[in-house]
Amino acid sequence: MSKPLYSLTVASENAVMVYFKQKMAPDIAGLVQQAGPLIRQAMGQHLLELLPSYASVMVVFNPFSCDHFIVKQLLQQALSSLSASSQPAGRRIELPVYYSEQSGPDLALIAKTKQLSVAEVIKLHQQQVYRVYAIGFAPGFAYLGEVAEQLAMPRLKSPRAKVPRGAVAIADRQTAVYPAVSPGGWNLIGLCPTPMFQPDQQPPMPVAVGDEVQFVAISKAEFLNLGGEL
């Protein structure tokens, strides 16, 4: 008998966690992506919210219409068709970035730490295709992985009080674009003029879990023409 692809755990009085193998990997992300529509269809009006992450999905249900026992039965039925060999196809999204020491104050630090030139850091960051593993921290903050090993950097010891909107950053083997001005401890390498969260638009984000992202270098003039601000 094959090992189950997931496990179910009570998370709160009206939530159940669907756990997959706890690691950041495309095959696990594929299972999370598959699970979403299956759960929505099975839960119907019982479902209040679905919160996917790297290797799990939190299912928040209406406690006045069902209970944990019913929800677990619905989830088991829904997830019976999960396939480890089936990877849902996401979109390929290109995001422009103005890479420079002006727009990326930690570029020089990464280059020095990794014994690379600034140009090599930019090239390595661009040539990778990243998967959107999760949306979190703030609306529109997409966790992308994985950066090349040469670029992996720990979070800053002292987070910045103010990171600009559009800041492209690296932490460990993840990269992301800050959707709004906020505190942050990631290493900043550039600025992206593409809005990452617009609540008045549909869809509100240019990327979704399961999509692929590739960054493309642009000049300062192009960045400003696209609406970027320094």
Secondary structure, 3 states (H helix, E strand, C coil): CCCCCCEEEEEECCEEEEECCCCCCHHHHHHHHHHHHHHHHHHHHHEEEEEECCCEEEEEECCCCCCHHHHHHHHHHHHHHCCCCCCCCCCEEEEEEEECCCCCCCHHHHHHHHCCCHHHHHHHHHHCCEEEEEECCCCCCEEEECCCHHHCECCCCCCEEEECCCEEEEEECEEEECCCCEEECCEEEEECCCCCCCCCCCCCCCCCCCCEEEEEECCHHHHHHCCCCC
